[in-house]
């Protein structure tokens, strides 16, 4: 299917003008129209959804890539950000249809084989199973006495792992002190949960910005990993905690039997219009599930070498400056960014205070690295001292100024350890915000917008919880 054919197909669906003659414009238009119609009617337009799927599975990357981003970034994230039961219902049906589509393609043979082996022949089977899973009650009393291993799925994004997964890890360690805890997900888990007692990390990467097949074919690998982990264990000796993870496609795809799976439905409508933070929601769910009355805050724990490098770096700074860690990443969501010249003015204003050192994280991408370099050049033009370090240079760094900007490039664990040694943090709504929160580092967050009122209220609540001492 080429772009002209897609435009002709779209013209039969839409009474309005044909979208711009680019695949991105067309994919965004179809996805937005689909989402708006679904929200209004409470049902999905299969014709529009199939058109997006045909684009996303196209062999032409210039068509497939924007369609995949539109499918996940506009449709699925849009429905998730509704935080409503209707949004969950529609999202589940969309995901179910995606897998029904994929299992018929050559690239989906492994998915189809595994679903058939599990007795799942249709989209309806997946949705019915999900309906049972999300309505699970407190776990049986036999589990706390017999369980030997607990598997925890990552939420995939670092911020959500800090806010949600870290609470789950703390609660189950208290409840099941003799059980081995295995957390499954990306590399960052080892960097931010390294010191959690009794916890082992198993690395499985999920391509958040990959192709349609990258995002969906991770499931068989997760399934086989869990099969290996459960070898030699009886039915009452293992539990799986799924915090609405991308690894299970938000709980839709099975990984263990339903009686052994504890699924956190984090996006449902709350009673009486309440607006709870994710910290409160996670604790409430766990207490109901485990028959407890505990409360844990988000937490992180870094690898020893990251802690050592950050501490040594801080000690080597002359005249004990006031250190502000800054991360201006937005996780590829430019809607979170305040337009120029905000960031340049921010650095200038912060440096108006004497004896201030700014640690400016460049993130991983080339775009973010170039952004930081532009900010450093602008500072140099104002005669502000600057330098740039990588995490390997922290131990031997000799900074010959006590007032200026240090650009930094390194892992999330390395920068997290630097946040821990800082006096304050500034950033957008991102993973580093949540790390600062977990470390109880005073923080200021530039929050440019919210999908809905509950999202905004939850963020405000989370900030109040952690930042009990404000930065003046």
PyMOL commands that set and color helices and strands:
alter all, ss='L'
color gray80, all
select helices_A, chain A and resi 3-13+23-41+46-56+61-80+85-102+106-117+123-134+141-146+158-175+188-192+212-216+218-229+246-248+258-260+271-273+278-290+304-316+318-320+334-336+342-350+366-381+391-393+412-420+431-438+453-466
alter helices_A, ss='H'
color red, helices_A
select strands_A, chain A and resi 149-153+180-185+199-203+238-242+261-263+322-327+356-361+385-390+404-409+424-428+443-446
alter strands_A, ss='S'
color yellow, strands_A
deselect
rebuild
show_as cartoon
